[in-house]
Amino acid sequence: MKLAIPDLISNSYFTALAAAELGHFARHGLDIQAELIFPVDRAYAAMRDGEYDFVAGAAHGALAAFPAWRGCKLLGALAQGMYWFLVMRADLNIARGDLAALKGRRIGAAPWVDMGLRRLLIQAGLDPHANGIAIEPVPGAAGATTNFGLTAAQALADGKIDGFWANGMATEIAVTSGVGSIVLDVRRGDGPPGCFDYTFGALATTERLIDESPKVAEAALRALIDAQADLAADPSRATLVGEKRFPPREAGLIAQIVARDLPYYEATISGKAIAGVTAFARGLGILNENVEYDDIVATPVAPLWSTP
């Protein structure tokens, strides 16, 4: 079986990657290979077309391939909350939370990821178009095997963009090298009210798989929950994953990034989270019909979230 991850060298979907590389899928009887397929809309399309069995990606990204989430179900959260950072060039001296200073700047973001920043700015009263804020693809970030965060960090260092909206790995590289500084960290309280719940990382599969192989869906979720618990008990185990799948620099950074993310490692998908992502999708115009919690979440497996 195959798991699509839209940004592999990253903390964003790391709990799913850890489930594969630390043997949790195998322990629950699943032979699953985690593969990079960028961007998130392409990953969900590949699952829709039967090329992949699972996606570890942004919850709202499913709408690219599954209108109103029809045919797709979210099994559990990889972690809670919207997980991207806004990082700007350090020499611009933009203070944390100073969105007005973004006027006239070029900010790199991946497809479907960019929606989070656009909506955030609009809700903060700063329309990107009216204020000359170009939220655009990162130069060089093309092809299904692109590691977006690394590409964004390099583009910032090379002066090709003024900032990026990307994952914690890109942020760590930019900040520790002195090239970038954090302007927004939504998970930790930055941005307008409600932006934490715009989206979240989710383990998703098809309704077809759940209907035909419910035990497989349950096993996949159990593996994710076990990976979250494994990392929470010993964040240094993230390094073992990094050494298998990341370049040396990123393998050396991932454990400290994971340690900071531990408070968000919870597989439960709350009603609040679904209300947030549906409101976000409606605001963007990518959802134009009524959907209920049960239309999005694989509720038959929900009891597993609280199972020791």
Beta strands, then each sheet from edge to edge (+ up, - down):
strand 1: 2-5
strand 2: 33-36
strand 3: 54-58
strand 4: 72-77
strand 5: 85-89
strand 6: 106-109
strand 7: 134-136
strand 8: 163-166
strand 9: 180-185
strand 10: 201-206
sheet 1: 2+ 1+ 3+ 10- 4+
sheet 2: 7+ 6+ 8+ 5- 9+
end
